[in-house]
Amino acid sequence: MIYFDNAATTLPKPEAVKAAVLLAMDSCGNPARGAHGAAMNALRTLLAGREAVAGFFGVPGAENVAFTPNATAALNLAIGAVRGHIVTTGAEHNSVLRPVHRRGNYTVVSLDALGRLDFDRLEAAIRPDTGAVVMTHASNLTGNVYDIAAAGRLCRAKGVRLIVDAAQSAGLLPIEMEKLGLSALCFSGHKSLYGPQGIGALCLAPDFRPEPCFVGGSGSDSFSPEHPGRMPERLEAGTQNAHGVAGLRAGIEYVKARAGACFAEADQLARRFTSGVRNLAAYTLYGDLDAQLRAPVVALNHRRMESAELALKLDDGYGIAVRAGAHCAPLMHKALGTGEAGAVRFSFSHFNTADEVDTALEALEVLAR
């Protein structure tokens, strides 16, 4: 199989990640639920994972890192804590759009036909009662990257919070949470951090404290009817995923050791692919493909074939795995004009090769005819 669905989850995982998960499964008891060796090893695993996340993303203190099952859970917690009006964008995944919609009192800043965001329109959408801007760092559909540094400056000037969905950028693009002025950074570990599924994090500024969605066992204050209010126990009810945290930490160390090469290699492959598709008249490409900075994601459609049919032909005929359909990004599809057709998404990892890209281009050329 040639795997081009890394925006959904990276595959394969580094050997160090798999080894870390297996070691944790063989050695970790229940963290904070005992003083024996296995329980303490699990607790140390959580602490080391928290410190790794805080160091990698510039979080102001490891205690401000709460582990979650995924980016969606982190976004629900952060969005639910916003007081007042919310501003968000047409680039968002349903992990933002649905929590915002359920909460109500929000404005969506629309995009242009290439999926680009106009920051003047973003600024104009901020009202006196706005509590936060919630936005993605990189589109899961087009690969467009949005300037969260500029958004941070704008939000600080307006006195509103900035909550960032980094599901597609964490591990690929540098993020310094405190320097950027973020109130919350939400990410999952199974994409470009190369960790296992089922582990993510909500990183918080010290002055932002969402209410927990769940309360229960915490391993501390057991005689109190109230769940502990201090971080990170505040947002981590129940047994934590020490196995997943061990894998996430190993993924972070893997990315750090490669010093930017994970992104550079994937970006080079995505641009090689884009350049090749541009020579095939049967296909339409989407997004701001000439931007200097992009996530390694490319969306396209065959002009005479449904997106699902193209994906199936690539899988059945060539063993090429891609994603077709709506990609949980309805407003981005509206901006691109693909609301009914959806799109076929190719998303690249540094584990892919130039030969694999060329094989995909050859397959597309054959299918174009």
Steps between C-alpha positions, in 0.01 A plus 500: 500500500607855421359705787402860427250553783731647762268792576262241645771315692864438425603153389741339567606604849867528597648192663581706810131587544391137474772395744398768750135394494590134544735578788231704672248220455743262669602732784233760580236452767234759581653847546432670835312192621771339709854531629635175358749488216258453212271784615794733554642411158170597341497829690855574390395423142223761519731759656769444238240520223361823641846653515574387144182664370562820695858526377417424139212748471624775732224448755542712815541211743447125470205520740314688226499190277189284535491175306188427297396217268541723192489855366120490490474449875750780562306739275170419669650583838658825382202624298260418780696729732472812286286780638316715247510504123735277295662575165607206285578440133383311196818290508393306806452130550176385661701453819476879527179571310276263691604603854468864395158437345375314808615783723351774276576874475770489236610649168673311219746696286470364146790417268580586140488247214850375584412448864696804619408705807483882488627629836323832452173308494608302804570821688168649391315197639632559853238680708511659845345183643732260317668258738720305263617433148510127424692401189701226336870529434486292179211374290451125492352533149719745308820519705460878527687635804351788697712759676437434868776745593303781333183369661671504839605863458148594396342318792736657751422845361127431526519334841351168388622143531647297215428127485692308232420166343843356421386153396664537157802706602625355830831335423531659157506874565668675793258617771608701805179532696605763753681717243197488270268602782271199469242430768463140385686269264315183401656207317491127447807281523434251222564724200830681447624424848498132394344384826228242553131574458301590810734763644500877462534805720348829603772752583379803693615846595516536881201737503270269301329221690218312328249313710539122476257307284553195721562462872585192697808314613814710520728314738488793741251679730299179509277608793390821328174495302656757267743412228847657552518848352874512443663416170543252348272284719223751431463370144624143538230299679548124498794283408729676259643346184857445615564268205393770256698768683813285477447473125431871466818588686699267274341664197598844624857386556505348151386827340743705710793279399424558133521880548240606245572223248157338546330808359766582241491153347119476498473852356740413219294195409173696508644766269637234265153347485328835445738591219425171327123526532508849351609338175187282489208691351241253632547614860408805703720591796378696802650739751774759503756282325754777445523603865851496642389298802257210467417179682580193284138450394366519143132483401380434147215371288476323165278713277295202381513263797351505850753541779403169659539319167846646444611399849366148446679465165826616657462247781380204294723553198818638652494439876498875564317606817342848494194661657193608303187687602423798720790475748292642788565850362164616357571873484832450327322290238250783459782748441666270246175420321522129581202472729337228291806332347724486803867453416776241489773577752862391475693566822869429532746393768878490499458121495374532143745500210543675168443165326162470671407851389599418143295181511196704609556747218525217249174355634325836474627540145357162402167578669494838328479320166 
